[in-house]
């Protein structure tokens, strides 16, 4: 600590010894202001301004920002990177507590990039922690996870006990945000123990509030009440309106789950009144969402709709998660009110927002990153264990020489043997832990494919539902084709999550499911159209199967639509065959229909979206396509394996 800082802290401690706890907050601020106002040296004034700005970011963000502006204009040496970053932290925090998350993120990212350039590990972790937390609020789950895990990895190695506790608290919130409730609970309990050791009243208030929410969601209402009352008790030690806003809001959610609706409304109203007078628009929107929820349950639909619509009027933070929840609740309120048109419109907005947050790609990335982080921790533990093993082996080799000389050697050998047995147990325990982690990852991937399949199935159902309101045959055909394409991908993910291999697809099973789906979509039976599949013992990786499935879907659909006019005397037949050799996969789709026009074969003319889609997908796969007319049409596509 520099001399000026020491002097300031000493002066503040001296002043605070004569005041009670209720007056300490004002005394601290007044003492700093007194030092600034007096004719002290520039260095002492500068350090006092830093301390005052850092102290006020939660309590008075506007004043904190003015202090940062003053520091930047009158005191900061722009060549001193530590002072620039310290000022930027004040700017970032003041915007954060205002609810202006976009501007706050710009400051934190600037600090993060500079710290990366300077290889300042602690500042990298600190700024990454803030970026990860804000990104979680905004619904940017992948960036949130990347930053939080990077901060956690650094704090695991060189962080303080307080930093480790706070990153665990934030990681718990992230797991809840991606619906991993049990994992989030365990992370909060870990953070709770760490804050208890530190006797950190602010951290204890936060983690108890969060545990109250978790146990509410789990239906364990007594535990939820216990932790929310603990939070209220810690708020007496760290008294801020912001913390009381959380207390009343979370207690209102508990009362909702207990079906004590009138009490829930009163708690949510208290939280809303508090937050209307605070700077954070994010927390205000949380209250409006919860007010919309309870008002809907109380049958006060117009009031609920008004509160929920207000969520979209705040542009400071633009939280995808909040907008998603608001759309969902609005759809429910409109439906119960009897306004089904508005209910359908807002439900579509909810689905669009949900798909933008929880894409199949983002779910897989989150699962892989989480598994990688856990695996790295296990690897570090195993590396340490291996080092201990090497040391033990060295001691054992030395003991062998002593054994040959005297009885003491025999005793040492016995001790070494016992040590090795214990070491072997430790290694077995670590291996069991790794095996469990791999099983958990496999279960998570199964669940991911299951969710993707369900989402695709829902999209397919929505397209099917929409088609019932369409009178135009061309539009109906477009919707039907779109539904078939979506269904082809849904069948793929179904095969993955019910199968034993999460990376390779059994083509025979996949094509059988695909052709049955296509026949059902065109209301055809096996008596009307004979459809055969020959692809036994052919397996392909997931990345290749998606375009291959879409191509097969288009070819079979084209045959059903165009190859069999009413005057055809033979029974319509379509054969799908997939073979492989050392270098290629060969897909053949043949029908006994009227054949394709020569101009499409000779000139490569594409007359429909489906044909253009086939051309695009074959190009992506670096495949060659051959079309021939004999007794019907045969399309052969050769796909290189590498």
C-alpha positions in Angstrom: 0.0 0.0 0.0 1.3 3.5 -0.9 2.0 6.0 1.9 -0.9 8.3 0.9 -3.3 5.3 1.0 -2.1 4.3 4.4 -2.6 7.8 5.7 -6.1 8.0 4.4 -7.1 4.6 5.9 -5.5 5.5 9.2 -7.5 8.8 9.3 -10.7 7.0 8.5 -10.1 4.3 11.2 -9.4 7.1 13.7 -12.7 8.9 12.8 -14.8 5.7 12.8 -13.7 4.5 16.3 -16.0 7.1 17.9 -19.2 6.3 16.0 -21.8 3.6 16.2 -22.5 1.1 13.4 -25.5 2.9 12.1 -23.4 6.0 11.6 -20.3 4.3 10.2 -21.5 4.5 6.6 -22.1 8.3 6.6 -18.9 8.8 8.7 -16.8 7.0 6.2 -18.2 9.1 3.3 -18.0 12.3 5.3 -14.4 11.6 6.4 -13.3 11.0 2.8 -15.0 14.1 1.6 -13.4 16.1 4.5 -9.9 14.9 3.3 -10.7 15.9 -0.3 -12.0 19.3 0.7 -9.0 20.1 2.9 -5.8 21.5 1.5 -4.0 18.2 1.4 -1.5 17.0 -1.2 -2.6 16.1 -4.7 -1.7 12.4 -4.1 -3.8 12.2 -0.9 -6.8 13.9 -2.7 -6.5 11.5 -5.6 -6.5 8.4 -3.4 -9.4 9.8 -1.4 -11.4 10.3 -4.6 -10.6 6.7 -5.7 -11.8 5.3 -2.4 -14.9 7.5 -2.4 -15.8 6.6 -6.0 -15.3 2.9 -5.3 -17.4 3.2 -2.1 -20.3 5.0 -3.8 -20.8 2.9 -7.0 -23.7 1.0 -5.4 -25.0 3.7 -3.1 -24.9 6.7 -5.5 -23.9 5.7 -9.0 -24.3 9.3 -10.4 -22.0 10.8 -7.9 -19.5 8.0 -8.3 -19.4 8.7 -12.1 -18.8 12.4 -11.5 -15.9 11.4 -9.2 -14.5 9.2 -12.0 -14.8 12.1 -14.5 -13.0 14.4 -12.0 -10.2 11.8 -11.6 -9.8 11.4 -15.3 -9.8 15.2 -16.0 -7.6 16.4 -13.1 -5.6 13.6 -11.5 -5.0 10.6 -13.8 -1.8 10.1 -15.6 -2.9 8.3 -18.8 0.5 6.5 -19.0 -0.3 4.8 -15.6 -2.3 1.8 -16.7 -3.2 0.8 -13.2 -4.9 4.2 -12.5 -6.7 4.1 -15.9 -8.1 0.7 -15.1 -9.1 1.7 -11.6 -11.0 4.7 -13.0 -12.6 2.4 -15.7 -13.8 0.1 -12.9 -15.7 3.0 -11.3 -17.2 4.0 -14.6 -18.2 0.3 -15.3 -19.7 -0.2 -11.9 -21.7 3.0 -11.9 -23.3 2.1 -15.3 -23.8 -1.4 -14.0 -25.8 -0.2 -11.0 -27.7 2.1 -13.2 -28.8 -0.9 -15.3 -26.9 0.3 -18.3 -25.3 -3.1 -18.9 -24.2 -2.4 -22.5 -22.0 0.5 -21.5 -20.7 -1.3 -18.4 -19.7 -4.3 -20.6 -17.7 -2.0 -22.9 -15.7 -0.7 -20.0 -15.2 -4.2 -18.5 -14.1 -5.6 -21.9 -11.6 -2.8 -22.4 -10.1 -3.7 -19.0 -10.2 -7.4 -19.9 -8.4 -6.9 -23.2 -5.7 -4.6 -21.7 -5.2 -7.1 -18.8 -4.8 -9.9 -21.4 -2.2 -7.8 -23.2 -0.3 -7.2 -20.0 -0.8 -10.8 -18.7 -2.2 -9.5 -15.4 -4.0 -12.7 -14.2 -5.9 -11.2 -11.3 -7.3 -8.3 -13.4 -8.2 -10.8 -16.2 -10.1 -12.8 -13.7 -11.7 -9.8 -12.0 -13.0 -8.3 -15.3 -13.9 -11.7 -16.7 -16.0 -12.3 -13.6 -18.0 -9.1 -14.2 -18.4 -9.8 -18.0 -19.6 -13.3 -17.2 -22.1 -12.1 -14.7 -23.6 -9.3 -16.8 -23.7 -11.6 -19.9 -25.7 -14.1 -17.8 -28.2 -11.4 -17.0 -28.5 -10.5 -20.7 -29.0 -14.1 -21.8 -25.6 -14.5 -23.6 -25.0 -17.9 -22.1 -21.9 -19.0 -24.0 -19.9 -15.8 -23.3 -21.1 -15.9 -19.7 -19.8 -19.5 -19.2 -16.5 -18.8 -21.0 -15.7 -15.8 -18.8 -16.9 -17.3 -15.5 -14.9 -20.5 -16.1 -11.8 -18.5 -17.0 -12.1 -16.4 -13.8 -12.7 -19.6 -11.8 -9.6 -21.3 -13.2 -7.4 -18.3 -12.3 -8.9 -18.0 -8.8 -8.4 -21.7 -8.2 -4.7 -21.1 -8.6 -4.0 -17.7 -7.2 -7.2 -16.2 -6.0 -8.1 -15.1 -2.4 -10.7 -16.9 -0.3 -13.2 -14.1 -1.0 -12.6 -14.3 -4.7 -13.1 -18.0 -4.7 -16.4 -17.7 -2.8 -17.8 -15.0 -5.1 -16.9 -16.9 -8.3 -18.7 -20.0 -6.9 -21.7 -17.8 -6.1 -21.7 -16.5 -9.7 -21.2 -20.0 -11.3 -24.2 -21.2 -9.2 -26.3 -18.5 -10.8 -25.1 -19.5 -14.3 -26.1 -23.2 -13.7 -29.6 -22.1 -12.6 -29.8 -19.9 -15.7 -29.3 -23.0 -17.9 -31.7 -25.1 -15.9 -29.1 -27.2 -14.0 -30.9 -26.7 -10.7 -29.2 -29.4 -8.6 -25.7 -28.3 -9.7 -26.5 -24.7 -8.9 -27.7 -25.6 -5.4 -24.5 -27.5 -4.7 -22.4 -24.6 -5.9 -24.4 -22.2 -3.7 -23.9 -24.4 -0.6 -20.1 -24.5 -1.4 -20.1 -20.6 -1.6 -22.1 -20.4 1.7 -19.5 -22.4 3.6 -16.7 -20.2 2.2 -18.6 -16.9 3.1 -19.2 -18.3 6.6 -15.5 -18.9 7.1 -14.8 -15.3 5.9 -17.7 -13.9 8.0 -18.6 -11.8 5.0 -22.1 -10.4 5.7 -22.6 -9.1 2.2 -21.7 -12.4 0.6 -23.8 -14.3 3.1 -26.8 -12.1 2.4 -26.5 -12.7 -1.3 -26.0 -16.5 -1.2 -28.8 -17.0 1.3 -31.2 -15.1 -0.9 -30.1 -17.2 -3.9 -30.6 -20.5 -1.9 -34.1 -19.2 -0.9 -34.8 -19.0 -4.6 -33.4 -22.5 -5.3 -35.3 -24.2 -2.6 -38.5 -22.4 -3.7 -38.0 -23.9 -7.2 -37.3 -27.4 -5.6 -40.5 -27.2 -3.6 -38.6 -27.3 -0.2 -40.5 -24.3 1.2 -39.3 -24.6 4.8 -35.6 -24.4 3.7 -36.5 -21.5 1.4 -38.1 -19.6 4.2 -35.1 -20.2 6.5 -32.6 -18.9 4.0 -34.7 -15.8 3.1 -35.0 -14.9 6.8 -31.3 -15.4 7.2 -30.8 -13.0 4.3 -33.0 -10.5 6.0 -30.9 -10.8 9.2 -27.6 -10.2 7.3 -29.2 -7.1 5.6 -29.3 -5.6 9.1 -25.5 -5.8 9.1 -25.2 -4.6 5.5 -28.3 -2.4 5.1 -29.1 -1.3 1.6 -32.5 -0.8 -0.1 -31.2 -2.9 -3.0 -30.8 -5.9 -0.8 -34.3 -5.4 0.8 -35.7 -5.3 -2.7 -34.3 -8.7 -3.4 -35.7 -10.0 0.0 -39.3 -8.9 -0.7 -39.2 -10.0 -4.3 -37.9 -13.5 -3.5 -40.2 -13.8 -0.5 -43.1 -13.0 -2.9 -42.0 -15.8 -5.2 -42.0 -18.2 -2.3 -45.5 -17.1 -1.3 -46.7 -17.7 -4.9 -45.5 -21.3 -4.7 -47.2 -21.7 -1.4 -50.4 -20.4 -3.0 -50.6 -17.5 -0.5 -51.4 -15.1 -3.4 -52.5 -12.0 -1.4 -49.3 -12.1 0.7 -47.2 -12.7 -2.5 -48.8 -9.6 -4.1 -47.9 -7.5 -1.0 -44.3 -8.7 -1.0 -43.9 -8.0 -4.8 -45.4 -4.6 -4.4 -43.0 -3.7 -1.6 -40.1 -4.8 -3.9 -41.5 -2.8 -6.8 -41.9 0.4 -4.7 -38.2 0.1 -3.5 -36.9 -0.5 -7.0 -38.8 2.4 -8.6 -36.6 4.7 -6.5 -33.3 2.9 -7.3 -31.0 3.2 -10.4 -31.1 -0.4 -11.6 -33.6 -0.9 -14.4 -32.7 -4.6 -14.6 -33.9 -5.2 -11.0 -37.0 -3.0 -11.7 -37.9 -5.2 -14.7 -37.5 -8.3 -12.4 -40.2 -6.8 -10.2 -42.4 -5.9 -13.1 -42.2 -9.5 -14.4 -43.1 -10.9 -11.0 -45.9 -8.4 -10.6 -47.2 -9.5 -14.0 -47.1 -13.1 -12.8 -49.0 -12.6 -9.5 -51.5 -10.2 -11.1 -52.3 -12.9 -13.7 -52.8 -15.5 -10.9 -55.1 -13.0 -9.1 -57.2 -12.5 -12.3 -56.2 -8.9 -12.7 -55.2 -9.4 -16.4 -55.1 -5.8 -17.6 -52.8 -4.7 -14.8 -50.6 -7.7 -15.4 -50.4 -7.0 -19.2 -49.5 -3.3 -18.4 -46.6 -4.4 -16.0 -45.2 -7.0 -18.5 -45.3 -4.6 -21.5 -43.3 -2.1 -19.4 -40.3 -4.6 -19.5 -39.8 -3.8 -23.2 -39.5 -0.1 -22.7 -36.1 -0.2 -21.0 -33.3 -0.1 -23.5 -30.4 0.2 -21.0 -29.8 -3.5 -20.5 -31.9 -5.4 -23.1 -32.0 -8.7 -21.3 -33.0 -11.6 -23.6 -33.9 -13.7 -20.5 -36.2 -11.0 -19.1 -37.9 -10.4 -22.5 -38.3 -14.2 -23.0 -40.0 -14.5 -19.6 -42.2 -11.4 -20.2 -43.4 -12.8 -23.6 -44.3 -16.1 -21.9 -46.2 -14.5 -19.1 -48.0 -12.1 -21.6 -49.1 -15.1 -23.6 -50.6 -16.6 -20.5 -52.3 -13.4 -19.4 -53.8 -12.8 -22.9 -55.0 -16.4 -23.1 -56.8 -16.2 -19.7 -58.3 -12.9 -20.6 -59.7 -14.5 -23.7 -57.6 -12.5 -26.2 -56.4 -15.5 -28.1 -55.0 -13.6 -31.1 -52.6 -11.6 -28.9 -51.8 -14.8 -26.9 -50.7 -16.6 -30.1 -48.6 -13.6 -31.3 -46.8 -13.2 -27.9 -46.3 -17.0 -27.7 -44.5 -16.9 -31.1 -42.3 -14.0 -29.8 -41.6 -16.2 -26.8 -40.6 -19.1 -29.0 -38.4 -16.9 -31.2 -36.6 -15.5 -28.1 -36.2 -18.9 -26.6 -34.6 -20.3 -29.8 -32.2 -17.4 -29.9 -31.0 -18.1 -26.3 -31.1 -21.9 -26.2 -29.9 -23.0 -29.7 -28.7 -26.6 -30.0 -25.3 -25.3 -30.7 -25.1 -23.1 -27.6 -26.3 -26.0 -25.4 -23.6 -28.3 -26.8 -20.9 -25.7 -26.3 -22.0 -25.0 -22.7 -21.9 -28.8 -21.9 -18.5 -29.2 -23.5 -17.0 -26.2 -21.8 -18.3 -27.3 -18.4 -17.0 -30.8 -18.9 -13.6 -29.5 -20.0 -13.3 -27.3 -16.9 -14.2 -30.2 -14.6 -11.8 -32.4 -16.5 -9.0 -29.9 -16.2 -9.5 -29.8 -12.4 -9.5 -33.6 -12.3 -6.3 -33.7 -14.4 -4.6 -31.2 -12.0 -5.5 -33.4 -9.1 -4.2 -36.5 -10.9 -1.0 -34.8 -11.8 -0.4 -33.9 -8.2 -1.2 -37.5 -7.2 1.3 -38.8 -9.8 3.9 -36.5 -8.4 3.3 -37.9 -5.0 3.5 -41.4 -6.5 6.9 -40.6 -8.0 8.2 -39.3 -4.7 6.9 -42.5 -2.9 8.6 -44.7 -5.5 11.9 -42.8 -5.0 11.7 -43.4 -1.2 10.8 -47.0 -1.8 13.9 -47.6 -4.0 16.2 -46.1 -1.3 14.5 -48.3 1.3 15.3 -51.5 -0.7 19.0 -50.9 -0.2 18.5 -50.5 3.6 16.4 -53.7 3.7 19.4 -55.8 2.5 21.5 -54.5 5.4 19.3 -54.6 8.5 15.9 -55.2 10.1 15.2 -51.4 9.9 15.0 -51.8 6.2 12.2 -54.4 6.6 10.3 -52.0 8.8 10.7 -49.2 6.2 9.6 -51.5 3.5 6.4 -52.4 5.4 5.7 -48.7 5.9 6.2 -48.0 2.2 3.9 -50.9 1.3 1.2 -49.4 3.4 1.7 -46.0 1.8 1.4 -47.6 -1.6 -1.8 -49.3 -0.7 -3.3 -46.0 0.5 -2.0 -44.3 -2.7 -3.6 -47.0 -4.8 -6.9 -46.4 -3.0 -6.6 -42.7 -3.7 -5.9 -43.4 -7.4 -8.9 -45.7 -7.6 -11.0 -43.0 -6.0 -9.8 -40.4 -8.5 -10.5 -42.9 -11.4 -14.0 -43.4 -10.0 -14.5 -39.7 -9.9 -13.4 -39.3 -13.6 -15.6 -42.2 -14.6 -18.6 -40.5 -12.9 -17.7 -37.2 -14.7 -17.7 -38.9 -18.1 -21.0 -40.6 -17.3 -22.5 -37.2 -16.3 -21.2 -35.7 -19.5 -22.7 -38.6 -21.6 -26.0 -38.1 -19.7 -25.9 -34.4 -20.4 -25.3 -35.0 -24.2 -28.2 -37.5 -24.2 -30.4 -34.7 -22.6 -29.1 -32.2 -25.1 -30.2 -34.3 -28.0 -33.5 -34.9 -26.3 -34.1 -31.2 -25.9 -33.0 -30.5 -29.4 -35.4 -33.2 -30.7 -38.2 -31.7 -28.6 -37.6 -28.2 -29.8 -37.5 -29.4 -33.5 -40.7 -31.4 -32.8 -42.4 -28.3 -31.4 -41.3 -26.3 -34.5 -42.7 -29.1 -36.7 -46.0 -29.0 -34.8 -46.2 -25.2 -35.1 -45.7 -25.5 -38.9 -48.4 -28.2 -39.0 -50.7 -26.0 -36.9 -50.0 -23.0 -39.1 -50.8 -25.0 -42.3 -54.3 -25.5 -41.1 -55.0 -21.8 -41.4 -53.6 -21.6 -45.0 -55.8 -21.8 -48.1 -53.2 -21.2 -50.7 -51.9 -24.6 -52.1 -48.5 -23.3 -52.8 -48.0 -21.8 -49.4 -49.4 -25.0 -47.9 -46.8 -27.0 -49.9 -44.0 -24.8 -48.7 -45.1 -25.2 -45.1 -45.4 -29.0 -45.6 -41.9 -29.2 -47.1 -40.4 -27.1 -44.3 -42.1 -29.3 -41.7 -40.6 -32.4 -43.4 -37.1 -30.9 -43.4 -37.4 -30.0 -39.7 -38.7 -33.5 -39.0 -35.7 -35.1 -40.7 -33.4 -33.4 -38.2 -35.7 -34.2 -35.2 -35.5 -37.9 -36.2 -31.7 -37.7 -36.3 -31.5 -36.3 -32.7 -34.1 -38.9 -31.5 -31.8 -41.7 -32.8 -28.9 -40.1 -31.1 -30.4 -39.8 -27.6 -32.0 -43.3 -27.6 -28.8 -44.9 -29.0 -25.6 -46.0 -27.3 -23.3 -44.0 -29.5 -23.6 -40.2 -29.4 -21.4 -39.5 -32.4 -22.3 -42.1 -35.0 -25.7 -42.7 -36.6 -27.2 -46.0 -37.8 -28.3 -45.1 -41.3 -30.7 -48.0 -41.6 -32.7 -47.0 -38.5 -32.5 -43.3 -39.4 -33.8 -43.7 -43.0 -36.6 -46.1 -41.8 -37.8 -43.4 -39.4 -37.4 -40.7 -42.1 -39.5 -42.5 -44.8 -42.2 -43.4 -42.3 -42.4 -39.7 -41.3 -42.6 -38.6 -45.0 -45.4 -41.1 -45.8 -47.4 -39.9 -42.8 -47.0 -36.3 -43.8 -48.5 -37.1 -47.3 -51.2 -39.5 -45.8 -49.7 -42.4 -47.7 -49.7 -46.1 -46.5 -47.5 -49.0 -47.4 -50.4 -50.4 -49.4 -50.3 -47.3 -51.6 -46.5 -46.8 -51.9 -43.8 -49.4 -51.5 -40.8 -47.8 -49.8 -37.7 -49.9 -49.1 -34.5 -49.1 -47.3 -31.2 -51.0 -47.6 -28.4 -49.5 -45.5 -27.5 -52.3 -43.1 -24.3 -51.9 -41.1 -23.7 -48.4 -42.5 -22.8 -45.7 -39.9 -22.0 -42.1 -40.4 -20.9 -39.2 -38.2 -23.5 -36.6 -37.0 -22.1 -33.7 -39.0 -22.5 -35.6 -42.3 -25.9 -37.2 -41.6 -27.7 -33.9 -41.3 -27.2 -32.9 -45.0 -27.5 -36.5 -46.2 -30.9 -36.7 -44.4 -32.1 -33.5 -45.9 -31.0 -34.7 -49.4 -32.9 -38.1 -48.9 -35.9 -36.2 -47.7 -36.0 -34.0 -50.8 -35.5 -36.9 -53.2 -38.2 -39.1 -51.7 -40.6 -36.1 -51.4 -39.9 -35.2 -55.1 -40.7 -38.8 -56.1 -44.0 -38.8 -54.2 -45.1 -35.5 -55.7 -44.0 -35.8 -59.3 -43.1 -39.4 -60.3 -46.5 -41.1 -60.0 -49.4 -39.6 -61.9 -52.8 -41.2 -61.5 -52.6 -43.1 -64.8 -49.5 -45.1 -63.7 -50.5 -48.7 -63.8 -47.7 -50.1 -61.6 -47.7 -49.8 -57.8 -45.5 -46.9 -56.9 -42.1 -48.0 -55.6 -39.2 -46.0 -54.1 -35.9 -47.7 -53.1 -33.4 -46.0 -50.9 -29.9 -47.7 -50.7 -26.8 -46.6 -48.9 -23.5 -48.4 -49.5 -19.8 -47.7 -48.7 -16.4 -48.6 -49.9 -12.9 -47.7 -48.6 -13.2 -44.1 -49.8 -16.8 -43.2 -50.4 -20.4 -43.5 -49.3 -22.9 -44.0 -52.1 -26.5 -43.0 -51.7 -29.1 -44.1 -54.3 -32.7 -43.2 -54.5 -34.7 -44.9 -57.3 -38.4 -44.9 -58.2 -40.4 -46.6 -61.0 -42.2 -43.4 -62.0 -42.5 -41.5 -65.2 -38.9 -40.2 -65.0 -37.4 -36.7 -64.8 -37.4 -34.3 -67.8 -34.2 -34.5 -69.9 -33.6 -30.7 -69.7 -33.1 -31.0 -66.0 -30.5 -33.8 -66.5 -28.6 -32.3 -69.4 -28.6 -28.6 -68.4 -28.6 -29.0 -64.6 -31.6 -26.7 -64.5 -33.1 -26.2 -61.0 -36.8 -25.5 -60.9 -37.5 -25.5 -57.2 -36.1 -24.7 -53.8 -35.7 -28.4 -53.1 -33.5 -28.9 -56.1 -31.4 -25.9 -55.2 -31.1 -27.3 -51.7 -29.9 -30.6 -53.0 -27.3 -28.9 -55.2 -26.1 -26.7 -52.2 -25.8 -29.7 -49.9 -23.9 -31.9 -52.3 -21.5 -29.0 -52.9 -21.0 -28.7 -49.1 -20.3 -32.4 -48.9 -17.9 -32.3 -51.9 -20.1 -35.0 -53.4 -20.9 -35.9 -57.0 -24.5 -36.4 -58.2 -25.7 -38.5 -61.2 -29.3 -38.6 -62.4 -30.5 -41.2 -64.9 -33.8 -42.2 -66.5 -34.6 -45.9 -67.1 -37.7 -47.4 -65.8 -38.2 -44.4 -63.6 -35.6 -42.1 -62.1 -32.4 -43.0 -60.3 -30.3 -40.4 -58.4 -26.9 -41.5 -57.2 -24.8 -39.4 -54.9 -21.2 -40.2 -54.1 -19.8 -38.7 -50.9 -16.1 -38.8 -50.1 -15.3 -40.1 -46.5 -12.6 -37.5 -45.8 
